[in-house]
Amino acid sequence: MSLFSLLYCSRGTRIKVKKSLPGNSGYMSILQGKNDKILVLTPLKNAAPYLDRYFELLDRTTYPNHLISIAFVVSDSSDDTLSSLEFKVQNLLRRWSHRFDSIRIFKKDFHFDLPSEDRHIYELQPLRRSIMARSRNWLLSVAMKSDIHWVAWVDVDVIEYPETIFQDLIKVNEDIVVPNCLLYRDNHEFWAYDRNNWQETDKSREIQKDLPDDFVLLEGYREFPTHRYLMVDMPTHVAPDYKVPLDGVGATFTLVKANVHREGALFPAFPYQHQVETEGFAKIAKSMGFGVYGLPGYIIYHIQNN
């Protein structure tokens, strides 16, 4: 099947566009300022139930909507994600005010069918995460434009974050920064969610010395403890802007300076220093000299799903 995208411009016009890569050669990143443009990127698969809350949260942020562009890639979905997304986007862009700069929908199947009940099986994670890395890289390559200053990777099933999140993370002024993502519970108990934000320890580095180069380390699995210091295990009673250096990141809500991606820091679909996808991205970025930081006291919440 040929690749295509559905582009919704500020006038709500729908255009069929062939796959093409934006030319960014020679672009010099503009210093952060009040008119910085943000590109929000979200890969989707069987995500229809989460779309209403996703747009509600983005629409209520205090960052000006006309400086926010959004792009999706819908992959291998068996539900009505694509049609639901098109309907919601058309309604958003019919508004006369408070419009987003643009909302683009791309479709690209990777022919990877993994039942939701199996998505966290340990043995399947390297392949699953490799497909996710390819999806992120593909979306980034078709969605990035030369006027973008920041790229925000946002999970569709994050269900709560502060309205000021974009300004708050931009103010940290690091190449890559992540808040601390917990699992939302009705009884408000503390449950960790994003375990992919972590620091290496002496013990974690030691066990990697004898691992085969293609061995992928995974967090949160009893099958192979990594002995890393996870950000979800760090004290949270600190200032929201208190930052700590990280060696791995997830992508529940990750803000990246656009030049980090432009200069070649992507999501490896192959093991890089025993990591793939988002954690591999952090490893690559650090190898290139970029700063990777987390905010253990800045809390956001992810829905409890399967």
PAMARLO-601216 format. One record per residue (C-alpha): x, z, y; residue number from 1; residue in three letters. Coordinates in nm, 2 decimals, m for minus. Each point is the difference from the previous one (the first is absolute). Layout:
<atoms>
X_Z_Y_NUM_ALA
...
</atoms>
This chain:
<atoms>
0.00_0.00_0.00_1_MET
0.13_m0.09_0.34_2_SER
0.09_0.28_0.24_3_LEU
m0.20_0.05_0.31_4_PHE
m0.08_0.25_0.27_5_SER
m0.31_0.09_0.20_6_LEU
0.10_0.05_0.36_7_LEU
m0.24_0.18_0.24_8_TYR
0.11_m0.05_0.36_9_CYS
m0.12_0.19_0.30_10_SER
m0.30_m0.23_0.03_11_ARG
m0.10_0.06_m0.36_12_GLY
0.08_m0.35_m0.10_13_THR
0.07_m0.06_m0.37_14_ARG
0.28_m0.24_m0.08_15_ILE
0.13_m0.11_m0.33_16_LYS
0.38_0.00_0.01_17_VAL
0.26_m0.11_m0.26_18_LYS
0.27_0.25_m0.09_19_LYS
0.28_m0.01_0.24_20_SER
0.28_0.23_0.10_21_LEU
0.04_0.10_0.37_22_PRO
0.33_m0.08_0.16_23_GLY
0.17_0.30_0.14_24_ASN
0.35_m0.12_0.03_25_SER
0.18_0.11_0.31_26_GLY
m0.26_0.26_0.09_27_TYR
0.13_0.31_0.18_28_MET
m0.20_0.31_m0.05_29_SER
m0.15_0.13_0.33_30_ILE
0.06_0.37_0.08_31_LEU
m0.30_0.22_m0.06_32_GLN
m0.25_0.02_0.28_33_GLY
m0.36_0.05_0.09_34_LYS
m0.08_m0.35_m0.10_35_ASN
0.16_0.00_m0.34_36_ASP
m0.19_m0.21_m0.25_37_LYS
m0.07_0.14_m0.35_38_ILE
m0.07_m0.20_m0.31_39_LEU
m0.19_0.20_m0.26_40_VAL
0.05_m0.14_m0.36_41_LEU
m0.21_0.10_m0.30_42_THR
0.00_m0.15_m0.35_43_PRO
m0.33_0.02_m0.17_44_LEU
m0.13_m0.01_m0.36_45_LYS
m0.34_0.12_m0.10_46_ASN
m0.03_0.18_0.33_47_ALA
m0.36_m0.06_0.12_48_ALA
m0.11_0.36_m0.01_49_PRO
0.28_0.11_0.24_50_TYR
m0.04_m0.27_0.27_51_LEU
m0.25_0.18_0.23_52_ASP
0.21_0.31_0.04_53_ARG
0.32_m0.21_0.04_54_TYR
m0.14_m0.18_0.30_55_PHE
m0.17_0.31_0.14_56_GLU
0.34_0.17_0.01_57_LEU
0.18_m0.29_0.16_58_LEU
m0.27_m0.06_0.25_59_ASP
0.00_0.36_0.13_60_ARG
0.38_0.03_0.06_61_THR
0.10_0.05_0.36_62_THR
0.24_m0.30_m0.01_63_TYR
m0.16_m0.30_0.18_64_PRO
m0.17_m0.22_m0.25_65_ASN
0.11_m0.32_0.19_66_HIS
0.36_0.09_m0.10_67_LEU
m0.08_0.04_m0.37_68_ILE
0.00_m0.29_m0.24_69_SER
m0.11_0.05_m0.36_70_ILE
0.08_m0.21_m0.31_71_ALA
m0.11_0.03_m0.36_72_PHE
0.09_m0.16_m0.32_73_VAL
m0.27_0.02_m0.27_74_VAL
0.15_m0.04_m0.35_75_SER
m0.14_m0.01_m0.35_76_ASP
m0.33_0.17_0.10_77_SER
m0.29_0.01_m0.24_78_SER
m0.25_0.15_0.25_79_ASP
m0.14_m0.12_0.33_80_ASP
0.30_0.10_0.21_81_THR
0.05_m0.34_0.16_82_LEU
m0.37_m0.06_0.09_83_SER
m0.04_0.35_0.13_84_SER
0.31_m0.02_0.21_85_LEU
m0.10_m0.33_0.15_86_GLU
m0.34_0.14_0.10_87_PHE
0.15_0.31_0.16_88_LYS
0.26_m0.20_0.19_89_VAL
m0.26_m0.24_0.14_90_GLN
m0.21_0.29_0.12_91_ASN
0.30_0.16_0.17_92_LEU
0.10_m0.31_0.18_93_LEU
m0.35_m0.07_0.13_94_ARG
0.04_0.30_0.23_95_ARG
0.05_m0.07_0.37_96_TRP
0.24_0.29_0.05_97_SER
0.25_0.21_m0.18_98_HIS
0.11_m0.29_m0.22_99_ARG
0.31_m0.01_m0.21_100_PHE
0.25_m0.27_0.10_101_ASP
m0.06_m0.18_m0.33_102_SER
m0.11_0.06_m0.36_103_ILE
0.13_m0.23_m0.26_104_ARG
m0.09_m0.01_m0.37_105_ILE
0.22_m0.17_m0.26_106_PHE
m0.06_m0.05_m0.37_107_LYS
0.28_m0.01_m0.25_108_LYS
m0.04_0.08_m0.37_109_ASP
0.30_0.12_m0.20_110_PHE
m0.20_m0.01_m0.33_111_HIS
0.06_0.36_m0.07_112_PHE
m0.30_0.17_m0.16_113_ASP
0.04_0.38_m0.05_114_LEU
m0.31_0.21_m0.05_115_PRO
m0.03_0.28_0.26_116_SER
0.01_0.26_m0.27_117_GLU
0.34_m0.12_m0.10_118_ASP
0.16_m0.04_0.35_119_ARG
0.21_0.31_m0.03_120_HIS
0.12_m0.03_m0.36_121_ILE
0.38_0.07_0.02_122_TYR
0.12_m0.29_m0.21_123_GLU
m0.20_m0.25_0.21_124_LEU
0.13_0.11_0.34_125_GLN
0.31_m0.21_0.04_126_PRO
m0.20_m0.32_m0.06_127_LEU
m0.30_0.12_0.21_128_ARG
0.23_0.10_0.29_129_ARG
0.19_m0.33_m0.03_130_SER
m0.33_m0.19_0.05_131_ILE
m0.08_0.22_0.30_132_MET
0.33_m0.08_0.15_133_ALA
m0.06_m0.37_m0.03_134_ARG
m0.34_0.04_0.16_135_SER
0.14_0.19_0.29_136_ARG
0.28_m0.25_0.06_137_ASN
m0.24_m0.29_m0.02_138_TRP
m0.24_0.16_0.25_139_LEU
0.28_0.09_0.24_140_LEU
0.14_m0.36_m0.01_141_SER
m0.32_m0.16_0.09_142_VAL
m0.13_0.26_0.25_143_ALA
0.30_0.09_0.21_144_MET
0.01_m0.16_0.35_145_LYS
0.27_0.00_0.26_146_SER
m0.18_0.23_0.24_147_ASP
m0.04_0.29_m0.25_148_ILE
0.20_0.32_0.08_149_HIS
m0.12_0.22_m0.28_150_TRP
m0.13_m0.05_m0.35_151_VAL
m0.23_0.26_m0.15_152_ALA
m0.06_0.00_m0.37_153_TRP
m0.33_0.18_m0.06_154_VAL
m0.17_0.07_m0.33_155_ASP
m0.37_m0.10_m0.01_156_VAL
m0.09_0.34_m0.16_157_ASP
0.15_0.23_0.26_158_VAL
m0.30_0.18_0.13_159_ILE
0.12_0.22_0.28_160_GLU
0.27_m0.01_0.26_161_TYR
0.03_0.10_0.37_162_PRO
m0.14_m0.24_0.26_163_GLU
0.34_0.01_0.17_164_THR
0.20_m0.09_m0.30_165_ILE
0.14_m0.33_0.14_166_PHE
0.13_0.16_0.32_167_GLN
0.12_0.31_m0.20_168_ASP
0.21_m0.21_m0.24_169_LEU
0.13_m0.23_0.27_170_ILE
0.11_0.29_0.20_171_LYS
0.22_0.11_m0.29_172_VAL
0.19_m0.32_0.08_173_ASN
0.16_m0.05_m0.35_174_GLU
0.04_m0.32_m0.19_175_ASP
m0.22_0.12_m0.28_176_ILE
m0.23_0.31_0.02_177_VAL
m0.27_0.14_m0.23_178_VAL
m0.24_0.29_0.03_179_PRO
m0.07_0.24_m0.28_180_ASN
m0.29_m0.13_m0.22_181_CYS
m0.20_0.26_m0.19_182_LEU
m0.29_m0.04_m0.23_183_LEU
m0.34_0.07_0.16_184_TYR
m0.19_0.28_m0.17_185_ARG
m0.35_0.12_0.10_186_ASP
0.12_0.37_m0.04_187_ASN
0.30_m0.08_0.23_188_HIS
0.25_0.11_m0.27_189_GLU
0.36_m0.13_0.05_190_PHE
0.05_m0.29_m0.24_191_TRP
0.29_m0.24_0.03_192_ALA
m0.05_m0.37_m0.01_193_TYR
0.28_m0.23_0.12_194_ASP
0.30_0.11_m0.20_195_ARG
0.19_m0.31_0.09_196_ASN
0.13_0.17_0.32_197_ASN
0.31_0.19_m0.11_198_TRP
0.36_0.10_0.05_199_GLN
0.28_m0.04_m0.26_200_GLU
0.16_0.32_m0.13_201_THR
0.33_0.07_m0.16_202_ASP
m0.17_0.02_m0.33_203_LYS
m0.20_m0.32_0.05_204_SER
0.32_m0.19_0.09_205_ARG
0.18_0.14_m0.30_206_GLU
m0.26_m0.12_m0.26_207_ILE
0.01_m0.35_0.15_208_GLN
0.37_m0.04_m0.08_209_LYS
m0.06_m0.08_m0.37_210_ASP
m0.32_m0.20_0.04_211_LEU
m0.01_m0.37_m0.08_212_PRO
m0.02_m0.21_0.32_213_ASP
m0.35_m0.12_m0.09_214_ASP
m0.15_0.35_m0.06_215_PHE
m0.27_0.07_0.25_216_VAL
m0.06_0.36_0.11_217_LEU
m0.35_0.11_0.07_218_LEU
m0.14_0.31_0.17_219_GLU
m0.27_0.23_m0.13_220_GLY
0.05_m0.08_m0.37_221_TYR
0.09_0.26_m0.26_222_ARG
0.16_m0.27_m0.22_223_GLU
0.32_m0.01_0.22_224_PHE
0.05_0.27_0.26_225_PRO
0.20_m0.13_0.30_226_THR
0.08_0.34_0.16_227_HIS
m0.05_m0.13_0.35_228_ARG
m0.13_0.19_0.29_229_TYR
m0.35_m0.14_0.07_230_LEU
m0.14_0.02_0.36_231_MET
m0.33_0.13_m0.14_232_VAL
0.20_0.30_m0.12_233_ASP
0.16_0.07_0.34_234_MET
m0.14_0.26_0.23_235_PRO
m0.29_m0.14_0.21_236_THR
m0.03_0.29_0.25_237_HIS
0.24_m0.18_0.24_238_VAL
m0.06_m0.21_0.31_239_ALA
m0.18_m0.33_m0.07_240_PRO
0.30_m0.19_0.15_241_ASP
0.26_0.19_m0.20_242_TYR
0.19_m0.27_m0.20_243_LYS
0.22_0.00_m0.30_244_VAL
0.21_m0.28_m0.14_245_PRO
m0.13_m0.16_m0.32_246_LEU
0.15_m0.22_m0.27_247_ASP
m0.33_m0.13_m0.13_248_GLY
m0.34_m0.07_0.15_249_VAL
m0.35_m0.09_m0.11_250_GLY
m0.24_m0.22_0.19_251_ALA
m0.32_0.20_0.05_252_THR
0.07_m0.02_0.37_253_PHE
0.35_m0.13_0.09_254_THR
0.11_m0.11_0.34_255_LEU
0.29_m0.24_0.02_256_VAL
0.18_m0.16_0.29_257_LYS
m0.07_m0.37_m0.04_258_ALA
0.37_m0.09_0.04_259_ASN
0.07_0.20_m0.32_260_VAL
m0.21_m0.25_m0.20_261_HIS
0.13_m0.30_0.21_262_ARG
0.36_0.08_m0.08_263_GLU
m0.07_0.00_m0.38_264_GLY
m0.12_0.34_m0.11_265_ALA
m0.28_m0.09_m0.24_266_LEU
m0.16_0.15_m0.32_267_PHE
0.21_m0.07_m0.31_268_PRO
m0.19_m0.13_m0.30_269_ALA
0.31_0.08_m0.20_270_PHE
0.19_0.33_m0.04_271_PRO
0.22_0.09_0.30_272_TYR
0.18_0.32_m0.05_273_GLN
m0.25_0.09_m0.27_274_HIS
m0.30_m0.06_0.23_275_GLN
m0.26_m0.28_0.06_276_VAL
m0.26_m0.07_0.26_277_GLU
m0.04_0.26_0.28_278_THR
0.28_0.24_m0.12_279_GLU
0.22_m0.30_m0.05_280_GLY
m0.08_m0.12_0.35_281_PHE
0.12_0.34_0.14_282_ALA
0.32_m0.03_m0.21_283_LYS
0.07_m0.35_0.13_284_ILE
m0.08_0.10_0.36_285_ALA
0.25_0.29_m0.02_286_LYS
0.26_m0.22_m0.15_287_SER
m0.04_m0.23_0.31_288_MET
0.05_0.30_0.23_289_GLY
m0.36_0.06_0.10_290_PHE
m0.14_0.35_0.04_291_GLY
m0.28_0.12_m0.24_292_VAL
m0.19_0.32_0.09_293_TYR
m0.30_0.20_m0.10_294_GLY
m0.22_0.25_0.19_295_LEU
m0.09_0.28_m0.25_296_PRO
m0.22_0.18_0.25_297_GLY
m0.20_m0.32_0.10_298_TYR
m0.28_0.00_m0.26_299_ILE
m0.23_m0.29_m0.11_300_ILE
m0.23_m0.02_m0.29_301_TYR
m0.06_m0.24_m0.29_302_HIS
m0.32_m0.02_m0.20_303_ILE
m0.01_0.14_m0.35_304_GLN
m0.05_m0.31_m0.22_305_ASN
0.08_m0.09_m0.36_306_ASN
</atoms>
